[in-house]
Amino acid sequence: MNEKNIDTLRRAGLTIEPGRLRRARSLTPDAWQALPGGGFEGVVLGGGQRQTPYHPAIRLGAEGHLTVACTCADWRTRGMHTNMPCKHILALAFHVGDIPTVSQETENETAPADFEPEMPPEPPFAVKLRHAIADAIAALADRVDALMQMGEIPFLLGPTGSGKTSAVRLVAQRHCWAFEEVAGSPSFADSDLVGLRTDHMEVPGVFARAFRRAREQGETVLLFLDELTRFNARALDVLMRPLQVTSAETARAMGLAWSDIRLVEAPLWGQDWAPAENVKIVLAANPWGAQLDPALVRRVHPLPAGFSEAVLELFQEPVRGAIRASWAAVESGQLPLPVEYQLLLTATSPDDARIFTPYLHRLRALDSASAEGFQAILAGLGLPTGGAA
């Protein structure tokens, strides 16, 4: 492996994240070619049961500027905005020849003493906002991924609109894992989660679908159970067993498998199982106003999903103060939902107070008292109480 190229990327101002570097060591480019003027591009297969080809590139420009790129979601949603190469770019760097740091034509050139480089134009507010929210979701995905690599089951706790689902989906995309999800409902019974089987029909639930893909097709499946606090007690009882791994010794005694497994059971379906290494589980819930079961909390790793200060700092006062107040009120149980990321994306400027109009409508639909309370907050900050700018 060419460790020298990793140092070259660092000297070019790129941030080398240890986790991505570790994963890159296990990847081998299927093919690569040298680029005119310096650099390489190639095809790298991602990890997971279903491998997908990605196309990373490391290029040296005419003036000796090193640039990198990749077609994977990790690079497009996070890396390109933070100068953090994905594992595919790093894998390419490991397996190719030395990447020159400057071109031959510019090696001995020096800039005049009064030379000032031309700065690129400031990106529009909407672009900066979109990138900041993408970074916040990617950072949450990093934390989820790190816990899963440690064998933990992440339990994301945060309000609606805090990027929980997007972050979990991003983890599945990064690893090319299959994805199954279900959102909690008070009416869900064990048959809705596991499945229903009769003499005349078979209707698999989310667990049966995920376990079948993992067991019979050999896929790695990320099973995402959202809005966990909405499940009734009967459904939660069903969830408890697969959260803990059943040992290989027990699985052999049951005549099921010779490895660690996850096991689930429901009266109208029966028993179902899958290799533990092929089933990744992530939970999520809005915890405010709900009592969490201590037995559940013991089996998982709680992970708060809060609001990104980097996103908040893009807004000007008093709009910033109103956004912060909505999140603080949700955390204290005074409001049912905050000004979520998706709504913030509609803002066209740092002082765009129009975002509070649809927010107030949503609050009124849920709780008129909450809407009146937030109108008072807007008035106290000097913002239009109707949300109009």
C-alpha positions in Angstrom: 0.0 0.0 0.0 1.2 3.5 -0.9 1.1 5.3 2.5 3.0 8.2 0.9 0.0 9.2 -1.1 -2.1 9.6 2.0 0.5 12.2 3.2 0.2 13.9 -0.2 -3.5 14.3 0.3 -3.0 15.7 3.8 -0.5 18.3 2.4 -3.1 19.3 -0.2 -5.4 20.4 2.7 -7.6 17.3 2.8 -8.9 15.9 6.1 -8.2 12.2 6.5 -10.8 10.7 8.8 -9.4 7.6 10.7 -12.6 5.5 10.2 -12.6 6.0 6.5 -8.9 5.4 6.3 -9.4 2.1 8.2 -12.2 1.0 5.8 -10.2 2.0 2.8 -7.5 -0.5 3.7 -9.8 -3.4 3.0 -10.9 -2.1 -0.5 -9.0 -2.9 -3.7 -9.6 -1.0 -6.9 -10.8 -3.2 -9.7 -9.1 -1.0 -12.3 -7.4 2.3 -12.5 -5.6 4.5 -15.0 -3.1 7.4 -14.9 -4.4 10.8 -15.9 -2.5 13.2 -18.2 -0.6 15.7 -16.1 -0.7 13.6 -12.9 -3.3 11.7 -10.9 -5.4 8.6 -11.3 -9.0 7.6 -11.6 -10.5 4.1 -11.2 -13.3 1.8 -10.1 -13.6 0.7 -6.5 -16.2 -1.7 -5.1 -17.9 -0.7 -1.9 -18.4 -2.9 1.1 -21.4 -5.0 2.0 -23.1 -8.0 0.5 -24.3 -6.1 -2.5 -21.1 -4.4 -3.8 -21.6 -1.3 -6.0 -18.8 0.2 -8.2 -17.8 3.7 -7.5 -15.6 5.9 -9.5 -13.0 7.9 -7.5 -10.5 10.2 -9.1 -7.4 12.1 -7.9 -6.3 14.8 -10.3 -3.4 17.2 -10.5 -4.4 20.5 -12.3 -2.3 22.5 -14.6 -1.1 24.7 -11.8 -0.3 21.9 -9.4 -3.6 22.0 -7.6 -4.7 18.5 -6.3 -8.4 17.8 -6.5 -10.4 14.6 -5.6 -13.9 13.4 -6.4 -16.1 10.3 -6.2 -19.5 9.2 -7.4 -20.5 7.8 -3.9 -23.1 9.4 -1.6 -20.6 9.9 1.2 -18.5 12.2 -1.0 -21.5 14.0 -2.7 -23.4 14.7 0.5 -20.5 15.4 2.9 -16.9 14.9 1.7 -16.9 17.5 -1.1 -18.1 20.2 1.3 -15.7 19.4 4.1 -12.6 18.3 2.1 -12.9 14.8 3.7 -12.1 12.1 1.1 -14.4 9.0 1.1 -13.0 5.5 1.6 -13.0 4.9 -2.2 -10.7 7.9 -2.9 -8.4 6.7 -0.1 -8.5 3.2 -1.4 -7.4 4.5 -4.8 -4.6 6.5 -3.2 -3.4 3.3 -1.5 -3.1 1.2 -4.6 -1.6 3.5 -7.2 1.8 5.0 -7.9 3.1 8.2 -6.3 0.9 11.2 -6.9 3.0 14.3 -7.7 2.4 17.3 -5.5 3.1 19.9 -8.3 3.3 19.8 -12.1 6.7 20.0 -13.8 5.9 23.3 -15.4 5.2 25.1 -12.0 7.7 23.3 -9.8 10.2 26.2 -9.8 7.9 29.1 -10.2 7.3 31.6 -7.4 4.6 34.1 -7.0 5.4 37.8 -6.8 5.5 39.4 -3.4 2.4 41.5 -4.0 0.4 38.5 -5.4 -3.0 38.0 -3.9 -5.0 34.9 -4.9 -8.4 35.6 -6.3 -11.0 34.4 -3.8 -14.0 32.4 -5.1 -17.3 34.2 -4.7 -19.3 33.6 -1.6 -21.9 30.8 -2.3 -25.5 31.9 -2.1 -27.3 31.6 1.2 -29.5 28.7 0.1 -26.4 26.7 -1.0 -24.6 27.3 2.3 -27.7 26.3 4.2 -28.2 23.1 2.2 -24.6 22.1 2.7 -24.7 22.9 6.5 -27.8 20.7 6.9 -26.2 17.9 4.8 -23.1 18.1 7.0 -25.3 18.0 10.2 -27.0 14.8 8.9 -23.8 13.3 7.8 -22.2 14.0 11.2 -25.2 12.2 12.9 -24.7 9.3 10.5 -21.0 9.1 11.5 -22.0 8.7 15.2 -24.6 6.1 14.3 -22.1 4.2 12.2 -19.4 4.3 14.9 -21.8 2.8 17.4 -22.8 0.1 15.0 -19.1 -0.8 14.3 -18.8 -1.3 18.1 -21.7 -3.8 18.1 -24.1 -1.4 19.7 -27.7 -0.7 18.8 -28.1 3.1 18.4 -31.3 4.6 19.8 -31.7 8.1 18.2 -33.6 10.5 20.5 -34.8 13.7 19.0 -37.8 15.6 17.7 -39.4 15.2 14.3 -37.4 17.0 11.6 -34.0 16.5 13.3 -32.6 14.3 10.5 -32.8 10.9 12.2 -34.2 9.0 9.3 -32.0 10.7 6.7 -28.9 9.9 8.8 -29.8 6.2 9.2 -30.5 5.9 5.4 -27.2 7.5 4.7 -25.4 4.8 6.8 -27.1 2.1 4.8 -26.1 3.9 1.5 -22.5 4.2 2.6 -22.2 0.4 3.2 -24.5 -0.7 0.4 -26.8 -2.4 2.9 -30.4 -3.3 2.2 -32.9 -1.2 4.1 -36.1 -2.0 5.9 -38.1 0.4 8.1 -41.3 0.8 10.0 -42.7 3.7 12.0 -44.5 3.0 15.2 -48.3 3.1 15.6 -50.5 2.4 18.6 -52.6 0.0 16.5 -49.7 -2.2 15.5 -49.9 -5.8 16.8 -47.2 -8.4 16.8 -48.4 -9.7 13.5 -47.9 -6.3 11.9 -44.2 -6.3 13.0 -43.3 -10.0 12.4 -46.0 -11.4 10.1 -49.2 -13.2 9.6 -49.4 -16.8 8.4 -52.5 -18.9 7.8 -53.4 -22.0 5.7 -54.3 -19.7 2.8 -51.9 -16.8 2.9 -48.6 -15.4 4.2 -48.1 -11.7 4.9 -44.6 -11.0 6.2 -44.0 -8.0 8.4 -40.9 -5.9 8.5 -39.0 -8.4 10.7 -39.9 -11.4 8.5 -38.9 -9.5 5.4 -35.6 -8.3 6.9 -34.7 -11.7 8.4 -35.5 -13.5 5.1 -33.3 -11.3 3.1 -30.5 -11.7 5.6 -30.9 -15.5 6.0 -31.8 -16.6 2.5 -30.2 -14.0 0.3 -27.1 -13.3 2.4 -27.8 -9.5 2.4 -26.7 -7.2 5.2 -30.0 -5.5 6.2 -30.3 -2.3 8.2 -33.6 -2.6 10.1 -34.8 0.8 11.2 -37.6 1.0 13.8 -38.8 4.7 13.9 -41.2 6.4 16.3 -40.6 3.7 18.8 -42.6 5.3 21.6 -45.8 5.0 19.5 -45.7 1.2 19.6 -48.1 -0.4 22.1 -46.9 -2.6 24.9 -47.6 -5.8 23.0 -45.5 -4.7 20.1 -42.7 -3.5 22.3 -42.5 -6.9 24.0 -42.0 -8.5 20.5 -39.1 -6.0 19.9 -37.2 -6.9 23.0 -35.9 -10.3 22.0 -34.2 -9.5 18.7 -32.4 -6.6 20.3 -30.2 -9.1 22.1 -28.1 -11.6 20.2 -28.9 -15.3 20.7 -25.6 -17.2 21.1 -24.4 -19.8 18.6 -24.5 -22.4 21.3 -28.2 -21.7 21.9 -28.9 -21.5 18.2 -27.4 -24.9 17.6 -29.4 -26.4 20.5 -32.5 -25.0 18.8 -31.5 -26.6 15.5 -31.5 -23.2 13.7 -27.9 -22.2 12.9 -24.2 -22.6 13.8 -23.6 -18.9 14.5 -25.0 -16.1 16.6 -28.5 -15.1 15.5 -31.3 -12.6 16.1 -34.5 -14.3 17.0 -38.1 -13.0 16.9 -41.4 -14.7 17.6 -45.1 -13.9 17.2 -48.2 -16.2 17.7 -49.6 -15.7 14.2 -46.3 -16.2 12.4 -44.2 -18.4 14.6 -40.4 -18.1 15.1 -38.1 -16.4 12.7 -34.3 -15.8 12.8 -31.4 -14.4 10.9 -27.6 -14.4 11.3 -26.8 -11.6 13.8 -24.0 -10.2 11.6 -26.4 -9.7 8.7 -29.0 -7.7 10.6 -28.2 -4.2 11.9 -30.8 -2.5 14.0 -31.3 1.2 14.7 -34.1 2.7 16.8 -35.5 6.2 16.9 -38.1 8.1 18.8 -39.2 11.6 19.9 -38.8 11.1 23.7 -40.6 14.2 25.0 -43.9 13.4 26.6 -43.2 9.6 26.6 -41.9 7.3 29.2 -39.1 5.0 28.0 -39.0 1.4 29.2 -35.9 0.8 31.3 -35.7 -2.7 29.9 -35.4 -1.2 26.4 -32.9 1.4 27.4 -30.6 -1.3 28.8 -30.4 -3.1 25.5 -29.5 0.0 23.3 -27.2 3.0 23.2 -29.2 6.3 23.5 -27.9 8.9 21.1 -29.3 12.5 21.1 -30.2 14.0 17.8 -30.2 17.7 18.4 -30.0 20.9 16.3 -26.8 21.8 14.6 -25.3 25.1 15.8 -23.5 25.4 12.4 -26.9 25.6 10.8 -28.2 28.0 13.3 -25.3 30.4 12.9 -26.2 31.0 9.3 -29.3 32.9 10.4 -29.4 36.4 11.7 -31.1 37.7 14.8 -34.0 37.7 15.6 -34.8 34.8 13.3 -32.0 32.8 14.9 -33.4 33.4 18.3 -36.9 32.2 17.2 -35.5 29.0 15.7 -33.4 28.3 18.9 -36.5 29.0 21.0 -38.6 26.4 19.1 -36.0 23.7 19.6 -35.6 24.6 23.3 -39.4 24.5 23.8 -39.6 21.1 22.2 -36.8 19.7 24.5 -38.7 21.0 27.5 -42.0 19.5 26.4 -43.7 22.9 25.7 -44.0 22.5 21.9 -44.8 19.4 19.9 -42.3 20.0 17.1 -39.5 22.5 16.2 -38.7 24.5 13.1 -37.3 21.4 11.4 -34.5 21.2 8.8 -36.8 20.6 5.9 -38.7 23.9 6.7 -35.4 25.8 7.1 -34.4 24.8 3.5 -37.2 27.1 2.3 -35.4 30.2 3.7 -34.0 32.5 1.0 -31.9 34.8 3.3 -30.5 34.9 6.8 -33.3 37.1 8.0 -36.2 35.3 6.2 -39.0 35.3 8.8 -41.5 33.8 6.3 -40.5 30.3 7.4 -42.6 30.8 10.6 -45.8 31.1 8.7 -46.1 27.3 7.8 -44.6 26.5 11.2 -47.4 28.3 13.0 -50.0 26.5 10.7 -48.6 23.2 11.8 -48.6 24.1 15.4 -52.2 25.2 15.2 -53.2 21.8 13.6 -51.5 20.0 16.5 -52.3 22.3 19.5 -53.7 25.9 19.3 -52.2 26.7 22.7 -48.7 25.9 21.4 -49.3 28.1 18.4 -50.4 31.0 20.6 -47.3 30.5 22.8 -45.0 30.6 19.9 -46.7 33.7 18.5 -45.9 35.3 21.9 -42.2 34.4 21.4 -42.2 35.9 17.9 -43.7 39.1 19.2 -41.2 39.3 22.0 -38.4 39.0 19.5 -39.9 41.7 17.3 -40.9 39.4 14.5 -44.3 39.4 12.7 -46.6 37.1 14.7 -48.2 35.9 11.4 -44.7 35.0 10.1 -44.8 37.4 7.2 -41.6 39.2 6.5 
